[in-house]
Amino acid sequence: MSTTEKLGFTLSYDYLQPSLCRDLIVLLDDTKFTHLFIPETWGYDAFTQIASMSRYTSKLILGTGIVNLFSRSPATLGQTAASLHELTEGRFILGLGLSGPIVIQDWHGFDYYQPNPMQRTREYLEVLRLIFSGERVNYNSGKLISLKGFKIRSFETPLGIPLYLAAMGFKNIQLASELADGWFPIWTSFTEIPSQKQHLEQGMAKRDPTLPKKEFEIAPYILTCASNTEKAKYLIKRHLTYYIAGMGTFYFNIAKRFGFEDEAKKIRAAFQAGDRELATKLVSDEMLKRVTVVGTPEYVVSRYDEFRRRGTTIPVVMLPYNCPPGLAMDTINAFQ
């Protein structure tokens, strides 16, 4: 790996004890990793985690990966992002996304579909751009948001905070390249990034020429274990199973899009029947090969190089749930 290549990692207090996260961050800070992304579910909030984790790194670029577009107003997101941008001395990325209907409706209490989710995404991104400019925000062109007369205070502006968008559908991918600075695909395959080139180009064609002139980043989360053991494969399969079968239809549809429709249906049927072990066993080695990276350290590094050759700019290492500390260390050390 050259010194100019970017490499991400994802951590959360929800999945690893804070003390272990601290140890991993200290380790990451002295490696070739360049970015650390913090997800948010229904436990620890991402912004507090980033403030906490920033104490243990002087090099890593820290980002939310992701926070949803429902539970905070654009102004609140802008203020929080500006605060972390200052705290990290400019090493902050605001990663945003829609999340999914189950989380938004049953946890946050909002109607996911009203207004149209893409309309919400567009308005949030447009308003955040205005906030970060430091100019007075007058926004009345939307269906959801109307702001008047205020501008962000206390910070030196303009704020060069990159915006990354998590997107799975083709229209949302276009929106990412039109309005954001980067795209988070959740999972990917070796054919997925090249196949989205036309959608990214369509969004780029609509991009405001006054937006920052910088490389558009593609940062997929890649389920990864640097181990060729059956235990590592099982952890990866179990993680895939939960998302495909237990997290609504979005991830199920992604598995179908990658060519695993029959397999995804069988996994979901077994999971919903209460047999999670059978559902895990139904994840094929071919799905592991196409959608995840698990194997020897040499194999893991070679697969990441292949992702880069196919268009990924910041591959992000995502450990499976309940990954043992030793396996986490081995995976990090694979990239030394």
N, C-alpha and C positions, 0 to 999 in steps of 0.2 A: 504494500500500500504506500503510495507516495504521500509526502507531507501535506500536499494540497487537498487530498481527498477528505471528504467529510464522512463521519460515522456517528450514528446516534444510538442512544440507549433509552429505555423507559423504566422508570421506577415509581413505586407508590407505597406509602405507608399502609395502604389498605391490604397489600399483599406480602410485604416484608416488614419486619419490625423496624422502627425508626433507627435503632442502634445499628442494625445490619445495613440499612440504606446508607447511613453515614459512612460505614466502613467501605461500602462499594463506591460511593462518590469519591472518597479520598483515593481509592485505587484508580477509578476512572480518570481522575484529574491528572494522573501521571502516565496516561496511556495515549493511544492514537484516537480515542473517542473525542469528538468535538461538540456534540450536542446531547442534552439530557431533556427528555420530554416526560411530563407528569400528567397522567390521566386523572379524570374526576368521574366518580360514579355516584354512590349515595353514602359515602363514608367521609374520609378526609377531603376537604376542599383543596383544589389544585394550587390556588394562590398562596395559601398558608404554607403548604408543603414547599413551594419554591422559595419562599422567604426563609424557611428553616434550612433547606438544603443549600442555599446560597452561601451559608457560613462555611461550608466545607470544600468549596471549589473557587479557584481564582481564574480558571480557564474556560470551563464548560459554558456553552450557550444554553440557557435554560428556557424551556417553553411549556405552555399548557398543551397537553395533547390527549384529549381536548376538554374545553369547557363548553357547555351547551348554550344555545342562543335563546333560551326561554327564562331562565331563573334569575338573570340580571339584566337591567336596562343597558342600552348601549353606553349611556353616560357613566354608569357604575363600572362597566367593563373598561371604558376609557381611563377613568381615574385609577383603577386598580392596576391596569397595564402601565400607566405612566409612573406609578409609584414603584413598581418592580423594575421598570426600565432604569429608573434612577438608582434603586438599591443595588442592582447588578452591574452598574456602570455601563449600561447599554447592551448587556448580554441577555436580552429577553425577546422571546417570540410569543405572540398571542395566537394560539391555535384554537380554532372555533369549529363548531359543528352542530348539527341538528339533534344529535343523539337519536333516540327512537321513541315511538308512541308509548310503549309500556312505561319507560322511565319518566317521560314528560307528563303523561296523563295521570299515572298512578302514584308518582312520587312528588312531582312539582305541581300538579294540579292544573295544568294548562291543556287546552285543546291543541293537539299537535297539528291538526290540519286547518286551523283557522287563525290567521289567514293562510293562504297557500305557503307551505314551508319554504319554497324557493323565494317567494316575495319577502319573507322574514329575513332570509339570508342576505339577499341583495340590500335591503334597507339597513341592516346592521353594519354590513361592510362599508356602505356609502357613508353612514353617519360616523363610524369610527375613523375613516379617512379624514373627515372634516374636523373631528375632535383633535386628532394628532397633528393637524396642520397648525393649530394654535389660533386659527381665525375664529371669529364669532360664528356660532353654528345656527344657521337658519335653514331648517329642512322641513319642507311641507309637500314634497313630491311623492311621499309614500302613502300606503294604505294603512300602515300600522303605526308609524312613528311620525310625530310632529314636534320639532324642537325650535325654540326661538330665543335669540338674544344673548345666550350664554356662550362663554368660551372657557376652556380649561385654564385654571389659575395655578400659580406656584411653580410651574415647570418651564424650563427653557424649551421653546418650540422653534421649528417643527420637531416633532418626536419621530425619529426614524424607527418605529416599531414594526417589524414585519408581521403580516397577517397570513396565517396558513389556514386553509379550509379543508376539513375532512369531507370527502365526497365519494359516493359510490355510484349514483346514477349518472348517465351521460350528460344530462342538462346541468347537473350540479358540478360536474367536472369542468364543463365549459365556463360556468360561473366562477370557479376557482381561478382559472387562468385569465379571466376578464378582470376580476376585482381584487384578487389576493396576490400574495408573493410566493405562495407555496401550496402544494397539494399533499394532504395525508390520505393515501389509499389505506384502508384497513385490510391488511393482508395483500398479497399480490401473487402473481405467478410469472413465469418467464415470458409468457405471451401477453400478459395484461398491460404492462406499460407501453410497449410498442403499439398495441391495438387501440390505445386511447389517444394516439398522436393527433388524429384528425379532430377530436373533440377539444383537445388543448389548443390546437391551432385556430379553431373556430372562435374560442373565447379570446385568444390573443388578438384576433382581428378586430374585436370590439373594444379593446383596452384603451382607456384614456391615455393619450400620449404624455400627459403631465405626471402620470404615476412614476414612481422610482424606476430608473433604468438599471435593473439588476437581473441576475440569473433567476429564472423561475425554478424553484426547488420542488423536487418530487421525493417525498419522504415516507415510503411505505413502512408499516410495522411488520416485521418478519419474525414469526415464531421461531426461536432458535435455541438449540442445545448443542454444545460442542462435546458430544459424547455419542459413541456408537452402541450404547447399551440398550437393552430392552426397557429399562426403567426410564431412560430419557425419551424413547419413542412413546412409551405409555403416557408420560406427562404431556407431551405435545398432543397426542391423540385425544386425551381427556379434555384438554383446553379447547380444541377444535369442536369436539362433541357438544360441549356446553353452549358455545356460540351458535353452532348450526341448528341445534335442536331446542335450546332453552331461552334464546334471546329474540323471539319474534321471527319475522320473515326476512329481514334485511340480510343477515349473514347466510341464511338458508339459500336465498336467491343468489348470493355471490358464489356459493359452492356450485349451484346449478350453472351459473355463467361460466365458471371455470371448466365445465364439462363433467361434473359429478352429480347430475340430477338424480339418477337412480340410487346412487350411494347416499346422497343427502336425504332422500325420502326414507330409506331404510333406517338411517341413523335417527332421524326424527321420530319415526314410528316406535322404535325400541325405547328411546328416551322417554317419550310421552306415555309409554306403557309401564314405566317405572323401572326398566332394566337398563341402568346407565352403564353397567359393565359391558353388556352386549352392544350397546350403542357405541362405546369406545372401541370395541374390537372390530366394528364394522368400518372404521376409518382405515382405508387401504394404504399400503405402502406407496402407491402411485400418488394419492392425495398428499401424503407427507412430502414426497419428492417434488411435487409441483407447487405446493402452497407454503411449505415450511422448509427450514434448513436444520437437519439433525444428522450428526455423524462426527467423524474425526475432526480435530481442529483444522487439518489441511483441507478437508472437504468443505468445511464451513467457509473458510476464507475464499476458496475457489468459487463457491456459489455466490458469495457477495460480489466478487469481481465480475461475475456474469451479470448480476443485476445492474451493476454500473454500466457495463457495455450496452445494455439494453435500454438505458435511459434514466435509471434511478440516480439521483444526485446525493441524497442523504439516506442510505439504508439504515433502518432503526432496529436494533436488536430488542426483541421482546421475549422475555423469559416466560415459560409456562407457569400457571398458578402452582403455588406450593413447591416451587423449584428449590431444592436443598441448597444451602449456602455453598457447599463445595462445588456443585455443578454450576452455580452462578459464577463463581470465581474462575472455573475452568473455561467457561464460555467467554468471559472477558479476556482472559489470558490468551485465548486463541488468536486474538487480533494484535498481540504485542509484536 
